[in-house]
Amino acid sequence: ADEDGHELWLRYRQVDEPRLLASYRRAFTQVVKAGDGVLASAQAELVRGLSGLLGRSIGVVDAPTRSGAVVLGTPESSPIVRSHCPAAELEKLGPEGYVVRRARVGKVDVVLVASAGERGVLYGAFHLLRLLQTQRGVEKLNVAERPANPLRLANHWDNLDGSVERGYSGTSIFHWYDLPEIKPHYVEYARAMASVGINATVVNNVNANAEFLSSEMIEKLAPLADTLRAWGIKLQLSANFASPMVLDGLETADPFDPAVRTWWRDKATEIYTHIPDFGGFLVKANSEGQPGPVDYGRTHADGANLLAEALEPHGGIVIWRAFVWHGPETWADEAFETFQPLDGEFAANALVQIKNGPIDFQVREPAHPLFGALPRTNSMMELQVTQEYTGQSTHLCYAVPLWKEVYDFDTHGAGPGTTVASVVGGTAFDYGHSGVAGVMNFGSSTNWTGHHLAAANTHGFGRLAWNPQLSAEQIADEWVRSTFGSHRSLVTVLTGMLLHSREIYESYNSPLGAGFVQGGGDHLDPCVRCNEPWHQSDASGVGFDRTVATGTGTTGHYFPAVTSVFESLDTCPDELLLFFHHVPYTHRLRSGKTVIQHIYDSHFSGLENASRLRSLWQGLRRQVDPRRHREVLARFDRQVDHARQWRDTLVTYWFEKSRILDRRRSWVQA
Ligand code: GCU
């Protein structure tokens, strides 16, 4: 059958392997009524999922009557959970953690999905469904999980006019003007987010229209918050720092002005009257033209603390973005130099949200030097799920391997082993709040993400936020099976395509860490010449000298063990060479190749590999339904054409700069 992709990875088609199907049918026979709110969502999802996967309707019962009954709940909601799961064990896993296991209740064997909190029950239900979606054995069920990151946040860059900043799959999924009307797809959205553990969402752009905090809007947003709450998701809003001026005509937004403080306190009270579990604010201040505390000679901490103070009585948080820059020369340094000296000055309910790298979501960057450098400031990481610089909705670029590199990066902030994962997970330092945010790729396209395969990034973002230790292979395999089914060759081929796609994109886009080569405002097409300030190519060589010895000193922002690796040409990894060093075109890489020859080769092999992705996908014609196959193939057609444009533009550019011939080919050079 033709599929349009709107179910994403929650398709729940009947398991096609007869023996597994039979064993699943024995293992899960009914669902015991769970309760209201989030518990009702967990129950509904389980009924829906099991009914689909087992190909028979699964009933809801008041108490288990048959073996294979699934009992969902917390110790408060379910007497069976109370008597069969030691409270201490559930407490240890926290309100979002869960156990999935078998137990004997009277005369029947049941499956318990239990947690200390309702959210944990919901996540446990999705876990159980995932086992079936990925065709795991369920003879022995002994699952105990808890999330690594407390805050797992979606960031939508959606505007009041329905457009989406850096959105490549249509207009906003949120129909602001129709609120408080709740569209059915809001529930589908919430299910998709909850299925991968997202527990909060900022629904509007960080370049924030102050209108989002108007009284009218807050009232309209309340039912949306109710809908999300049923799936364990807190609503948050991006706040414009000048809101008191824009909305109510105050003369200033100075954080030290008493009237401004009162305004924010009243605003918070108003919001919580309508949305009692409002998550809090996300703020982009004094960045790219946005207003902020620096306009009044105050610091970013002063600004954050103003909002934190207003939210504190209600349990809300303020997330303050560290993304500040004023030009290519200092771009990699400004966030560090602005925020590191403020360590310890942010309120207990404030966090600093730091992009994964010091530039701006490039296909390859080192980890941001602020990770590990703010031991006394709650910190979280911002990843970009939407593919602003990585091919948008045309190119396949699976970001999970990239994100894992960042999570695994050892900052040395509290000694060796202080990975970014341990920093933003809140274990390295004594953070009260921490976690990870993803700038979302959802839009009004039928399949949400435009390119069907881009949904793998949405899924992967959430799964890694839950557990950064999962391997990219595992996550990709899980997404492929849930989205397209478990046909063996399909799983192998498509998983492999996903896992190689980032390297492939990088190789025709921006090898060796050269960085920002996309042009204009749209960040899709090559504009290598206009971006010379970023990659610093000239007749003598290529790359940005960010060393302490001779460059901007960015390497010095890392902890000494890291600085020494990046600072020296002998130890700097080749893939980041041009990010940190300006080298002659004839500089030799570890492979023995010169930099210029590597650049040429990489653009040629990149295009070949993009074509290979296309033919691998073509070969999956029989394993994928016609509509999705056709739509993805059309994207690959464009990717290959565009990769050719990238190759031709960049090799020509670097030949003209270096005047060194490609030793392997005779493509140029007339
Ligand atoms: C990038 C992006 C902008 C966005 C900004 C941000 O520069 O191109 O559209 O507003 O990041 O993260 O604030």
Residues whose N, C-alpha, C, O or C-beta is under 5 A from the ligand:
A	BS01	GCU	E165 F323
